[in-house]
Amino acid sequence: MTKVVNLRRFRKTQARDAARREAETRTDAARLSASDKAGVEAAKAERLRTGGHEIEDEDA
């Protein structure tokens, strides 16, 4: 009987951990998506500011 109880606890723990990992993955994906969108918007603003031309760095 103890083995059955331990197995049930183990399965509950495994399911909880899997759900937590899935939620973290979704959160990370959403965070990256928001970051990518911000990068795209910044790139668009830079192109508008420079008139679509690349500006060379003076340090380069």
mmCIF file as Biopython writes it, N, C-alpha, C and O atoms, coordinates in Angstrom:
data_model
#
loop_
_atom_site.group_PDB
_atom_site.id
_atom_site.type_symbol
_atom_site.label_atom_id
_atom_site.label_alt_id
_atom_site.label_comp_id
_atom_site.label_asym_id
_atom_site.label_entity_id
_atom_site.label_seq_id
_atom_site.pdbx_PDB_ins_code
_atom_site.Cartn_x
_atom_site.Cartn_y
_atom_site.Cartn_z
_atom_site.occupancy
_atom_site.B_iso_or_equiv
_atom_site.auth_seq_id
_atom_site.auth_asym_id
_atom_site.pdbx_PDB_model_num
ATOM 1   N N  . MET A ? 1  ? 0.822  -1.196 0.000   1.0 0.0 1  A 1 
ATOM 2   C CA . MET A ? 1  ? 0.000  0.000  0.000   1.0 0.0 1  A 1 
ATOM 3   C C  . MET A ? 1  ? 0.870  1.265  0.000   1.0 0.0 1  A 1 
ATOM 4   O O  . MET A ? 1  ? 0.535  2.260  -0.644  1.0 0.0 1  A 1 
ATOM 5   N N  . THR A ? 2  ? 1.955  1.211  0.710   1.0 0.0 2  A 1 
ATOM 6   C CA . THR A ? 2  ? 2.853  2.369  0.766   1.0 0.0 2  A 1 
ATOM 7   C C  . THR A ? 2  ? 3.401  2.696  -0.606  1.0 0.0 2  A 1 
ATOM 8   O O  . THR A ? 2  ? 3.543  3.866  -0.962  1.0 0.0 2  A 1 
ATOM 9   N N  . LYS A ? 3  ? 3.712  1.656  -1.387  1.0 0.0 3  A 1 
ATOM 10  C CA . LYS A ? 3  ? 4.241  1.896  -2.735  1.0 0.0 3  A 1 
ATOM 11  C C  . LYS A ? 3  ? 3.232  2.633  -3.597  1.0 0.0 3  A 1 
ATOM 12  O O  . LYS A ? 3  ? 3.596  3.502  -4.390  1.0 0.0 3  A 1 
ATOM 13  N N  . VAL A ? 4  ? 1.949  2.280  -3.439  1.0 0.0 4  A 1 
ATOM 14  C CA . VAL A ? 4  ? 0.900  2.926  -4.223  1.0 0.0 4  A 1 
ATOM 15  C C  . VAL A ? 4  ? 0.793  4.402  -3.834  1.0 0.0 4  A 1 
ATOM 16  O O  . VAL A ? 4  ? 0.677  5.272  -4.697  1.0 0.0 4  A 1 
ATOM 17  N N  . VAL A ? 5  ? 0.834  4.674  -2.531  1.0 0.0 5  A 1 
ATOM 18  C CA . VAL A ? 5  ? 0.748  6.055  -2.055  1.0 0.0 5  A 1 
ATOM 19  C C  . VAL A ? 5  ? 1.947  6.849  -2.552  1.0 0.0 5  A 1 
ATOM 20  O O  . VAL A ? 5  ? 1.786  7.974  -3.025  1.0 0.0 5  A 1 
ATOM 21  N N  . ASN A ? 6  ? 3.132  6.289  -2.453  1.0 0.0 6  A 1 
ATOM 22  C CA . ASN A ? 6  ? 4.333  6.971  -2.928  1.0 0.0 6  A 1 
ATOM 23  C C  . ASN A ? 6  ? 4.272  7.233  -4.421  1.0 0.0 6  A 1 
ATOM 24  O O  . ASN A ? 6  ? 4.681  8.298  -4.882  1.0 0.0 6  A 1 
ATOM 25  N N  . LEU A ? 7  ? 3.767  6.274  -5.181  1.0 0.0 7  A 1 
ATOM 26  C CA . LEU A ? 7  ? 3.652  6.428  -6.626  1.0 0.0 7  A 1 
ATOM 27  C C  . LEU A ? 7  ? 2.680  7.563  -6.957  1.0 0.0 7  A 1 
ATOM 28  O O  . LEU A ? 7  ? 2.929  8.352  -7.868  1.0 0.0 7  A 1 
ATOM 29  N N  . ARG A ? 8  ? 1.572  7.642  -6.214  1.0 0.0 8  A 1 
ATOM 30  C CA . ARG A ? 8  ? 0.606  8.729  -6.449  1.0 0.0 8  A 1 
ATOM 31  C C  . ARG A ? 8  ? 1.245  10.087 -6.155  1.0 0.0 8  A 1 
ATOM 32  O O  . ARG A ? 8  ? 1.075  11.038 -6.918  1.0 0.0 8  A 1 
ATOM 33  N N  . ARG A ? 9  ? 1.974  10.169 -5.053  1.0 0.0 9  A 1 
ATOM 34  C CA . ARG A ? 9  ? 2.662  11.425 -4.720  1.0 0.0 9  A 1 
ATOM 35  C C  . ARG A ? 9  ? 3.664  11.787 -5.797  1.0 0.0 9  A 1 
ATOM 36  O O  . ARG A ? 9  ? 3.769  12.946 -6.198  1.0 0.0 9  A 1 
ATOM 37  N N  . PHE A ? 10 ? 4.400  10.787 -6.262  1.0 0.0 10 A 1 
ATOM 38  C CA . PHE A ? 10 ? 5.399  11.008 -7.295  1.0 0.0 10 A 1 
ATOM 39  C C  . PHE A ? 10 ? 4.738  11.544 -8.565  1.0 0.0 10 A 1 
ATOM 40  O O  . PHE A ? 10 ? 5.226  12.497 -9.172  1.0 0.0 10 A 1 
ATOM 41  N N  . ARG A ? 11 ? 3.644  10.935 -8.953  1.0 0.0 11 A 1 
ATOM 42  C CA . ARG A ? 11 ? 2.950  11.376 -10.172 1.0 0.0 11 A 1 
ATOM 43  C C  . ARG A ? 11 ? 2.396  12.789 -10.020 1.0 0.0 11 A 1 
ATOM 44  O O  . ARG A ? 11 ? 2.457  13.582 -10.960 1.0 0.0 11 A 1 
ATOM 45  N N  . LYS A ? 12 ? 1.854  13.111 -8.838  1.0 0.0 12 A 1 
ATOM 46  C CA . LYS A ? 12 ? 1.356  14.472 -8.601  1.0 0.0 12 A 1 
ATOM 47  C C  . LYS A ? 12 ? 2.497  15.473 -8.703  1.0 0.0 12 A 1 
ATOM 48  O O  . LYS A ? 12 ? 2.348  16.535 -9.308  1.0 0.0 12 A 1 
ATOM 49  N N  . THR A ? 13 ? 3.626  15.134 -8.114  1.0 0.0 13 A 1 
ATOM 50  C CA . THR A ? 13 ? 4.788  16.012 -8.156  1.0 0.0 13 A 1 
ATOM 51  C C  . THR A ? 13 ? 5.269  16.189 -9.581  1.0 0.0 13 A 1 
ATOM 52  O O  . THR A ? 13 ? 5.590  17.300 -10.000 1.0 0.0 13 A 1 
ATOM 53  N N  . GLN A ? 14 ? 5.321  15.089 -10.331 1.0 0.0 14 A 1 
ATOM 54  C CA . GLN A ? 14 ? 5.755  15.165 -11.729 1.0 0.0 14 A 1 
ATOM 55  C C  . GLN A ? 14 ? 4.814  16.052 -12.547 1.0 0.0 14 A 1 
ATOM 56  O O  . GLN A ? 14 ? 5.264  16.860 -13.359 1.0 0.0 14 A 1 
ATOM 57  N N  . ALA A ? 15 ? 3.502  15.895 -12.326 1.0 0.0 15 A 1 
ATOM 58  C CA . ALA A ? 15 ? 2.524  16.692 -13.065 1.0 0.0 15 A 1 
ATOM 59  C C  . ALA A ? 15 ? 2.652  18.173 -12.701 1.0 0.0 15 A 1 
ATOM 60  O O  . ALA A ? 15 ? 2.569  19.041 -13.570 1.0 0.0 15 A 1 
ATOM 61  N N  . ARG A ? 16 ? 2.855  18.455 -11.416 1.0 0.0 16 A 1 
ATOM 62  C CA . ARG A ? 16 ? 3.009  19.837 -10.967 1.0 0.0 16 A 1 
ATOM 63  C C  . ARG A ? 16 ? 4.264  20.464 -11.565 1.0 0.0 16 A 1 
ATOM 64  O O  . ARG A ? 16 ? 4.241  21.607 -12.021 1.0 0.0 16 A 1 
ATOM 65  N N  . ASP A ? 17 ? 5.346  19.714 -11.560 1.0 0.0 17 A 1 
ATOM 66  C CA . ASP A ? 17 ? 6.600  20.230 -12.127 1.0 0.0 17 A 1 
ATOM 67  C C  . ASP A ? 17 ? 6.474  20.464 -13.632 1.0 0.0 17 A 1 
ATOM 68  O O  . ASP A ? 17 ? 6.976  21.459 -14.155 1.0 0.0 17 A 1 
ATOM 69  N N  . ALA A ? 18 ? 5.805  19.549 -14.318 1.0 0.0 18 A 1 
ATOM 70  C CA . ALA A ? 18 ? 5.622  19.706 -15.763 1.0 0.0 18 A 1 
ATOM 71  C C  . ALA A ? 18 ? 4.772  20.940 -16.061 1.0 0.0 18 A 1 
ATOM 72  O O  . ALA A ? 18 ? 5.059  21.681 -17.001 1.0 0.0 18 A 1 
ATOM 73  N N  . ALA A ? 19 ? 3.732  21.161 -15.264 1.0 0.0 19 A 1 
ATOM 74  C CA . ALA A ? 19 ? 2.883  22.339 -15.460 1.0 0.0 19 A 1 
ATOM 75  C C  . ALA A ? 19 ? 3.674  23.615 -15.198 1.0 0.0 19 A 1 
ATOM 76  O O  . ALA A ? 19 ? 3.506  24.603 -15.912 1.0 0.0 19 A 1 
ATOM 77  N N  . ARG A ? 20 ? 4.536  23.603 -14.178 1.0 0.0 20 A 1 
ATOM 78  C CA . ARG A ? 20 ? 5.348  24.779 -13.868 1.0 0.0 20 A 1 
ATOM 79  C C  . ARG A ? 20 ? 6.326  25.067 -15.008 1.0 0.0 20 A 1 
ATOM 80  O O  . ARG A ? 20 ? 6.509  26.221 -15.396 1.0 0.0 20 A 1 
ATOM 81  N N  . ARG A ? 21 ? 6.953  24.018 -15.542 1.0 0.0 21 A 1 
ATOM 82  C CA . ARG A ? 21 ? 7.893  24.214 -16.655 1.0 0.0 21 A 1 
ATOM 83  C C  . ARG A ? 21 ? 7.173  24.761 -17.881 1.0 0.0 21 A 1 
ATOM 84  O O  . ARG A ? 21 ? 7.695  25.631 -18.578 1.0 0.0 21 A 1 
ATOM 85  N N  . GLU A ? 22 ? 5.982  24.253 -18.140 1.0 0.0 22 A 1 
ATOM 86  C CA . GLU A ? 22 ? 5.202  24.716 -19.289 1.0 0.0 22 A 1 
ATOM 87  C C  . GLU A ? 22 ? 4.843  26.197 -19.136 1.0 0.0 22 A 1 
ATOM 88  O O  . GLU A ? 22 ? 4.932  26.966 -20.093 1.0 0.0 22 A 1 
ATOM 89  N N  . ALA A ? 23 ? 4.443  26.584 -17.935 1.0 0.0 23 A 1 
ATOM 90  C CA . ALA A ? 23 ? 4.089  27.980 -17.682 1.0 0.0 23 A 1 
ATOM 91  C C  . ALA A ? 23 ? 5.318  28.874 -17.836 1.0 0.0 23 A 1 
ATOM 92  O O  . ALA A ? 23 ? 5.223  29.965 -18.398 1.0 0.0 23 A 1 
ATOM 93  N N  . GLU A ? 24 ? 6.463  28.422 -17.346 1.0 0.0 24 A 1 
ATOM 94  C CA . GLU A ? 24 ? 7.695  29.205 -17.488 1.0 0.0 24 A 1 
ATOM 95  C C  . GLU A ? 24 ? 8.066  29.356 -18.956 1.0 0.0 24 A 1 
ATOM 96  O O  . GLU A ? 24 ? 8.520  30.420 -19.378 1.0 0.0 24 A 1 
ATOM 97  N N  . THR A ? 25 ? 7.876  28.296 -19.737 1.0 0.0 25 A 1 
ATOM 98  C CA . THR A ? 25 ? 8.186  28.343 -21.164 1.0 0.0 25 A 1 
ATOM 99  C C  . THR A ? 25 ? 7.295  29.365 -21.867 1.0 0.0 25 A 1 
ATOM 100 O O  . THR A ? 25 ? 7.766  30.143 -22.696 1.0 0.0 25 A 1 
ATOM 101 N N  . ARG A ? 26 ? 6.003  29.356 -21.531 1.0 0.0 26 A 1 
ATOM 102 C CA . ARG A ? 26 ? 5.084  30.318 -22.140 1.0 0.0 26 A 1 
ATOM 103 C C  . ARG A ? 26 ? 5.447  31.744 -21.747 1.0 0.0 26 A 1 
ATOM 104 O O  . ARG A ? 26 ? 5.406  32.654 -22.575 1.0 0.0 26 A 1 
ATOM 105 N N  . THR A ? 27 ? 5.803  31.933 -20.480 1.0 0.0 27 A 1 
ATOM 106 C CA . THR A ? 27 ? 6.184  33.267 -20.006 1.0 0.0 27 A 1 
ATOM 107 C C  . THR A ? 27 ? 7.442  33.744 -20.719 1.0 0.0 27 A 1 
ATOM 108 O O  . THR A ? 27 ? 7.520  34.894 -21.151 1.0 0.0 27 A 1 
ATOM 109 N N  . ASP A ? 28 ? 8.424  32.857 -20.842 1.0 0.0 28 A 1 
ATOM 110 C CA . ASP A ? 28 ? 9.664  33.215 -21.533 1.0 0.0 28 A 1 
ATOM 111 C C  . ASP A ? 28 ? 9.397  33.556 -22.989 1.0 0.0 28 A 1 
ATOM 112 O O  . ASP A ? 28 ? 9.962  34.512 -23.520 1.0 0.0 28 A 1 
ATOM 113 N N  . ALA A ? 29 ? 8.535  32.778 -23.637 1.0 0.0 29 A 1 
ATOM 114 C CA . ALA A ? 29 ? 8.218  33.032 -25.041 1.0 0.0 29 A 1 
ATOM 115 C C  . ALA A ? 29 ? 7.522  34.386 -25.195 1.0 0.0 29 A 1 
ATOM 116 O O  . ALA A ? 29 ? 7.807  35.129 -26.134 1.0 0.0 29 A 1 
ATOM 117 N N  . ALA A ? 30 ? 6.625  34.698 -24.288 1.0 0.0 30 A 1 
ATOM 118 C CA . ALA A ? 30 ? 5.929  35.987 -24.353 1.0 0.0 30 A 1 
ATOM 119 C C  . ALA A ? 30 ? 6.910  37.129 -24.120 1.0 0.0 30 A 1 
ATOM 120 O O  . ALA A ? 30 ? 6.828  38.169 -24.773 1.0 0.0 30 A 1 
ATOM 121 N N  . ARG A ? 31 ? 7.836  36.931 -23.187 1.0 0.0 31 A 1 
ATOM 122 C CA . ARG A ? 31 ? 8.828  37.969 -22.891 1.0 0.0 31 A 1 
ATOM 123 C C  . ARG A ? 31 ? 9.719  38.201 -24.107 1.0 0.0 31 A 1 
ATOM 124 O O  . ARG A ? 31 ? 10.012 39.345 -24.455 1.0 0.0 31 A 1 
ATOM 125 N N  . LEU A ? 32 ? 10.151 37.119 -24.754 1.0 0.0 32 A 1 
ATOM 126 C CA . LEU A ? 32 ? 10.991 37.254 -25.941 1.0 0.0 32 A 1 
ATOM 127 C C  . LEU A ? 32 ? 10.230 37.921 -27.072 1.0 0.0 32 A 1 
ATOM 128 O O  . LEU A ? 32 ? 10.783 38.747 -27.798 1.0 0.0 32 A 1 
ATOM 129 N N  . SER A ? 33 ? 8.967  37.566 -27.222 1.0 0.0 33 A 1 
ATOM 130 C CA . SER A ? 33 ? 8.148  38.160 -28.271 1.0 0.0 33 A 1 
ATOM 131 C C  . SER A ? 33 ? 8.028  39.666 -28.062 1.0 0.0 33 A 1 
ATOM 132 O O  . SER A ? 33 ? 8.139  40.441 -29.012 1.0 0.0 33 A 1 
ATOM 133 N N  . ALA A ? 34 ? 7.802  40.077 -26.821 1.0 0.0 34 A 1 
ATOM 134 C CA . ALA A ? 34 ? 7.693  41.504 -26.525 1.0 0.0 34 A 1 
ATOM 135 C C  . ALA A ? 34 ? 9.029  42.197 -26.791 1.0 0.0 34 A 1 
ATOM 136 O O  . ALA A ? 34 ? 9.068  43.319 -27.296 1.0 0.0 34 A 1 
ATOM 137 N N  . SER A ? 35 ? 10.114 41.518 -26.448 1.0 0.0 35 A 1 
ATOM 138 C CA . SER A ? 35 ? 11.443 42.074 -26.678 1.0 0.0 35 A 1 
ATOM 139 C C  . SER A ? 35 ? 11.698 42.230 -28.173 1.0 0.0 35 A 1 
ATOM 140 O O  . SER A ? 35 ? 12.224 43.251 -28.617 1.0 0.0 35 A 1 
ATOM 141 N N  . ASP A ? 36 ? 11.323 41.214 -28.946 1.0 0.0 36 A 1 
ATOM 142 C CA . ASP A ? 36 ? 11.502 41.281 -30.399 1.0 0.0 36 A 1 
ATOM 143 C C  . ASP A ? 36 ? 10.685 42.425 -31.004 1.0 0.0 36 A 1 
ATOM 144 O O  . ASP A ? 36 ? 11.168 43.141 -31.880 1.0 0.0 36 A 1 
ATOM 145 N N  . LYS A ? 37 ? 9.460  42.590 -30.538 1.0 0.0 37 A 1 
ATOM 146 C CA . LYS A ? 37 ? 8.616  43.667 -31.051 1.0 0.0 37 A 1 
ATOM 147 C C  . LYS A ? 37 ? 9.243  45.022 -30.753 1.0 0.0 37 A 1 
ATOM 148 O O  . LYS A ? 37 ? 9.235  45.914 -31.601 1.0 0.0 37 A 1 
ATOM 149 N N  . ALA A ? 38 ? 9.780  45.174 -29.559 1.0 0.0 38 A 1 
ATOM 150 C CA . ALA A ? 38 ? 10.422 46.440 -29.190 1.0 0.0 38 A 1 
ATOM 151 C C  . ALA A ? 38 ? 11.640 46.682 -30.079 1.0 0.0 38 A 1 
ATOM 152 O O  . ALA A ? 38 ? 11.887 47.813 -30.496 1.0 0.0 38 A 1 
ATOM 153 N N  . GLY A ? 39 ? 12.393 45.638 -30.368 1.0 0.0 39 A 1 
ATOM 154 C CA . GLY A ? 39 ? 13.562 45.762 -31.243 1.0 0.0 39 A 1 
ATOM 155 C C  . GLY A ? 39 ? 13.170 46.153 -32.651 1.0 0.0 39 A 1 
ATOM 156 O O  . GLY A ? 39 ? 13.839 46.974 -33.278 1.0 0.0 39 A 1 
ATOM 157 N N  . VAL A ? 40 ? 12.098 45.579 -33.152 1.0 0.0 40 A 1 
ATOM 158 C CA . VAL A ? 40 ? 11.624 45.905 -34.495 1.0 0.0 40 A 1 
ATOM 159 C C  . VAL A ? 40 ? 11.176 47.369 -34.547 1.0 0.0 40 A 1 
ATOM 160 O O  . VAL A ? 40 ? 11.479 48.088 -35.499 1.0 0.0 40 A 1 
ATOM 161 N N  . GLU A ? 41 ? 10.454 47.795 -33.514 1.0 0.0 41 A 1 
ATOM 162 C CA . GLU A ? 41 ? 10.007 49.191 -33.475 1.0 0.0 41 A 1 
ATOM 163 C C  . GLU A ? 41 ? 11.202 50.143 -33.411 1.0 0.0 41 A 1 
ATOM 164 O O  . GLU A ? 41 ? 11.194 51.188 -34.061 1.0 0.0 41 A 1 
ATOM 165 N N  . ALA A ? 42 ? 12.212 49.795 -32.643 1.0 0.0 42 A 1 
ATOM 166 C CA . ALA A ? 42 ? 13.414 50.640 -32.549 1.0 0.0 42 A 1 
ATOM 167 C C  . ALA A ? 42 ? 14.124 50.706 -33.900 1.0 0.0 42 A 1 
ATOM 168 O O  . ALA A ? 42 ? 14.606 51.765 -34.303 1.0 0.0 42 A 1 
ATOM 169 N N  . ALA A ? 43 ? 14.184 49.581 -34.591 1.0 0.0 43 A 1 
ATOM 170 C CA . ALA A ? 43 ? 14.827 49.555 -35.905 1.0 0.0 43 A 1 
ATOM 171 C C  . ALA A ? 43 ? 14.053 50.422 -36.907 1.0 0.0 43 A 1 
ATOM 172 O O  . ALA A ? 43 ? 14.649 51.131 -37.718 1.0 0.0 43 A 1 
ATOM 173 N N  . LYS A ? 44 ? 12.729 50.353 -36.840 1.0 0.0 44 A 1 
ATOM 174 C CA . LYS A ? 44 ? 11.912 51.185 -37.727 1.0 0.0 44 A 1 
ATOM 175 C C  . LYS A ? 44 ? 12.151 52.666 -37.444 1.0 0.0 44 A 1 
ATOM 176 O O  . LYS A ? 44 ? 12.290 53.470 -38.367 1.0 0.0 44 A 1 
ATOM 177 N N  . ALA A ? 45 ? 12.196 53.016 -36.166 1.0 0.0 45 A 1 
ATOM 178 C CA . ALA A ? 45 ? 12.425 54.417 -35.798 1.0 0.0 45 A 1 
ATOM 179 C C  . ALA A ? 45 ? 13.799 54.874 -36.267 1.0 0.0 45 A 1 
ATOM 180 O O  . ALA A ? 45 ? 13.952 56.005 -36.729 1.0 0.0 45 A 1 
ATOM 181 N N  . GLU A ? 46 ? 14.788 54.015 -36.155 1.0 0.0 46 A 1 
ATOM 182 C CA . GLU A ? 46 ? 16.146 54.360 -36.598 1.0 0.0 46 A 1 
ATOM 183 C C  . GLU A ? 46 ? 16.183 54.575 -38.112 1.0 0.0 46 A 1 
ATOM 184 O O  . GLU A ? 46 ? 16.827 55.506 -38.597 1.0 0.0 46 A 1 
ATOM 185 N N  . ARG A ? 47 ? 15.488 53.708 -38.855 1.0 0.0 47 A 1 
ATOM 186 C CA . ARG A ? 47 ? 15.454 53.869 -40.313 1.0 0.0 47 A 1 
ATOM 187 C C  . ARG A ? 47 ? 14.766 55.163 -40.702 1.0 0.0 47 A 1 
ATOM 188 O O  . ARG A ? 47 ? 15.202 55.848 -41.627 1.0 0.0 47 A 1 
ATOM 189 N N  . LEU A ? 48 ? 13.682 55.506 -39.995 1.0 0.0 48 A 1 
ATOM 190 C CA . LEU A ? 48 ? 12.998 56.762 -40.280 1.0 0.0 48 A 1 
ATOM 191 C C  . LEU A ? 48 ? 13.893 57.948 -39.960 1.0 0.0 48 A 1 
ATOM 192 O O  . LEU A ? 48 ? 13.920 58.928 -40.704 1.0 0.0 48 A 1 
ATOM 193 N N  . ARG A ? 49 ? 14.619 57.862 -38.864 1.0 0.0 49 A 1 
ATOM 194 C CA . ARG A ? 49 ? 15.491 58.955 -38.440 1.0 0.0 49 A 1 
ATOM 195 C C  . ARG A ? 49 ? 16.632 59.158 -39.427 1.0 0.0 49 A 1 
ATOM 196 O O  . ARG A ? 49 ? 17.024 60.293 -39.699 1.0 0.0 49 A 1 
ATOM 197 N N  . THR A ? 50 ? 17.168 58.067 -39.964 1.0 0.0 50 A 1 
ATOM 198 C CA . THR A ? 50 ? 18.320 58.172 -40.869 1.0 0.0 50 A 1 
ATOM 199 C C  . THR A ? 50 ? 17.898 58.256 -42.328 1.0 0.0 50 A 1 
ATOM 200 O O  . THR A ? 50 ? 18.748 58.336 -43.216 1.0 0.0 50 A 1 
ATOM 201 N N  . GLY A ? 51 ? 16.616 58.240 -42.580 1.0 0.0 51 A 1 
ATOM 202 C CA . GLY A ? 51 ? 16.141 58.305 -43.959 1.0 0.0 51 A 1 
ATOM 203 C C  . GLY A ? 51 ? 16.413 57.016 -44.725 1.0 0.0 51 A 1 
ATOM 204 O O  . GLY A ? 51 ? 16.498 57.024 -45.953 1.0 0.0 51 A 1 
ATOM 205 N N  . GLY A ? 52 ? 16.548 55.909 -43.998 1.0 0.0 52 A 1 
ATOM 206 C CA . GLY A ? 52 ? 16.746 54.611 -44.634 1.0 0.0 52 A 1 
ATOM 207 C C  . GLY A ? 52 ? 18.191 54.301 -44.957 1.0 0.0 52 A 1 
ATOM 208 O O  . GLY A ? 52 ? 18.485 53.245 -45.517 1.0 0.0 52 A 1 
ATOM 209 N N  . HIS A ? 53 ? 19.104 55.205 -44.613 1.0 0.0 53 A 1 
ATOM 210 C CA . HIS A ? 53 ? 20.518 54.981 -44.902 1.0 0.0 53 A 1 
ATOM 211 C C  . HIS A ? 53 ? 21.252 54.525 -43.659 1.0 0.0 53 A 1 
ATOM 212 O O  . HIS A ? 53 ? 20.909 54.888 -42.534 1.0 0.0 53 A 1 
ATOM 213 N N  . GLU A ? 54 ? 22.263 53.729 -43.894 1.0 0.0 54 A 1 
ATOM 214 C CA . GLU A ? 54 ? 23.116 53.293 -42.789 1.0 0.0 54 A 1 
ATOM 215 C C  . GLU A ? 54 ? 24.043 54.438 -42.419 1.0 0.0 54 A 1 
ATOM 216 O O  . GLU A ? 54 ? 24.600 55.111 -43.288 1.0 0.0 54 A 1 
ATOM 217 N N  . ILE A ? 55 ? 24.201 54.651 -41.122 1.0 0.0 55 A 1 
ATOM 218 C CA . ILE A ? 55 ? 25.139 55.671 -40.648 1.0 0.0 55 A 1 
ATOM 219 C C  . ILE A ? 55 ? 26.350 54.940 -40.096 1.0 0.0 55 A 1 
ATOM 220 O O  . ILE A ? 55 ? 26.232 54.083 -39.220 1.0 0.0 55 A 1 
ATOM 221 N N  . GLU A ? 56 ? 27.516 55.293 -40.622 1.0 0.0 56 A 1 
ATOM 222 C CA . GLU A ? 56 ? 28.735 54.641 -40.156 1.0 0.0 56 A 1 
ATOM 223 C C  . GLU A ? 56 ? 29.188 55.291 -38.857 1.0 0.0 56 A 1 
ATOM 224 O O  . GLU A ? 56 ? 29.104 56.508 -38.690 1.0 0.0 56 A 1 
ATOM 225 N N  . ASP A ? 57 ? 29.667 54.461 -37.946 1.0 0.0 57 A 1 
ATOM 226 C CA . ASP A ? 57 ? 30.197 54.977 -36.690 1.0 0.0 57 A 1 
ATOM 227 C C  . ASP A ? 57 ? 31.533 55.651 -36.958 1.0 0.0 57 A 1 
ATOM 228 O O  . ASP A ? 57 ? 32.326 55.169 -37.768 1.0 0.0 57 A 1 
ATOM 229 N N  . GLU A ? 58 ? 31.780 56.747 -36.292 1.0 0.0 58 A 1 
ATOM 230 C CA . GLU A ? 58 ? 33.052 57.439 -36.447 1.0 0.0 58 A 1 
ATOM 231 C C  . GLU A ? 58 ? 34.183 56.637 -35.827 1.0 0.0 58 A 1 
ATOM 232 O O  . GLU A ? 58 ? 35.336 56.769 -36.238 1.0 0.0 58 A 1 
ATOM 233 N N  . ASP A ? 59 ? 33.865 55.809 -34.841 1.0 0.0 59 A 1 
ATOM 234 C CA . ASP A ? 59 ? 34.888 55.019 -34.158 1.0 0.0 59 A 1 
ATOM 235 C C  . ASP A ? 59 ? 35.368 53.855 -35.012 1.0 0.0 59 A 1 
ATOM 236 O O  . ASP A ? 59 ? 36.470 53.346 -34.805 1.0 0.0 59 A 1 
ATOM 237 N N  . ALA A ? 60 ? 34.566 53.438 -35.951 1.0 0.0 60 A 1 
ATOM 238 C CA . ALA A ? 60 ? 34.895 52.235 -36.723 1.0 0.0 60 A 1 
ATOM 239 C C  . ALA A ? 60 ? 35.996 52.441 -37.723 1.0 0.0 60 A 1 
ATOM 240 O O  . ALA A ? 60 ? 36.366 51.507 -38.435 1.0 0.0 60 A 1 
#
